[in-house]
Amino acid sequence: MEDRDMEKKRIVKVWVDTEGVYATTEDNVTAGYKFSQWKRLANASQKDREHFYLTYGGIHWPTLDEDLSFEGMFESKGYCKRTPTEDSVYWLAS
């Protein structure tokens, strides 16, 4: 278990633009999702896309009832593998 904990990477920045949502880890790796991959996000206004909050494991859009995990975002880039707890890539307020 300790080895897995050492492999965890912390998110330090999350942002959106008109095309997608992105996150950067403490070791400067960036990954993202295009809004077109997710029906609710694809059909949302930019104002709604910009209204999100961060949880330990991902991003939540309360007005859209949409959640995306950091682990899934970075797995699609080949940066990590899925885990049962989906917390190999996480956000924690500093």
C-alpha positions in Angstrom: 0.0 0.0 0.0 2.8 2.4 0.8 4.3 2.0 -2.7 1.0 3.0 -4.3 0.7 6.0 -2.1 4.1 7.1 -3.3 2.8 7.0 -6.9 0.0 9.4 -6.2 0.2 12.7 -8.0 -1.4 16.0 -6.8 -3.4 18.3 -9.1 -2.2 21.9 -8.8 -4.2 23.6 -11.5 -7.6 23.1 -13.2 -9.1 25.3 -15.9 -11.6 25.3 -18.8 -11.6 27.0 -22.1 -14.2 26.9 -24.9 -13.1 23.4 -26.0 -12.4 21.5 -22.8 -11.3 21.1 -19.2 -7.7 20.5 -18.2 -5.6 19.7 -15.2 -1.9 19.9 -14.4 -0.1 17.9 -11.7 2.6 18.9 -9.4 5.2 17.4 -11.7 3.9 19.5 -14.6 1.9 16.9 -16.5 -1.2 18.2 -18.2 -4.2 16.2 -19.4 -7.7 17.1 -20.4 -11.1 16.2 -21.8 -12.8 17.8 -24.7 -16.3 18.9 -23.8 -17.6 17.1 -26.9 -17.0 13.8 -25.1 -19.7 14.5 -22.6 -23.2 15.3 -23.7 -24.1 17.6 -20.8 -20.8 19.5 -21.1 -21.1 19.7 -24.9 -24.5 21.2 -24.7 -23.8 23.6 -21.7 -23.2 27.3 -21.8 -19.7 28.5 -21.2 -20.9 30.1 -18.0 -22.1 26.7 -16.7 -18.9 25.0 -17.8 -16.9 27.6 -15.8 -19.1 26.9 -12.7 -17.3 23.9 -11.2 -15.7 22.8 -8.0 -13.0 20.4 -7.2 -13.3 17.3 -5.1 -10.4 15.1 -4.0 -10.9 12.8 -7.0 -12.3 15.0 -9.7 -14.4 17.9 -10.9 -18.1 18.5 -10.3 -20.4 20.8 -12.2 -23.4 21.3 -9.8 -25.7 23.1 -12.4 -25.0 20.3 -14.9 -25.0 17.4 -12.5 -21.8 16.2 -14.1 -18.6 14.7 -12.6 -15.3 13.7 -14.1 -12.5 12.0 -12.4 -8.9 13.1 -12.5 -7.7 9.5 -12.7 -9.8 8.9 -15.8 -8.5 12.1 -17.4 -4.8 11.1 -16.8 -5.4 7.4 -17.6 -6.6 8.4 -21.1 -3.2 10.1 -21.5 -1.3 7.0 -20.3 -0.1 8.7 -17.1 -1.7 6.3 -14.6 -3.8 3.2 -14.4 -7.3 3.0 -12.9 -7.5 2.0 -9.3 -10.5 0.8 -7.3 -10.5 4.1 -5.3 -9.7 6.3 -8.3 -7.3 8.4 -6.3 -3.9 8.0 -7.9 -4.3 11.6 -9.2 -6.0 13.9 -6.7 -6.6 17.5 -5.7 -6.1 18.7 -2.2 -6.4 22.4 -1.3 -3.1 23.8 0.0 
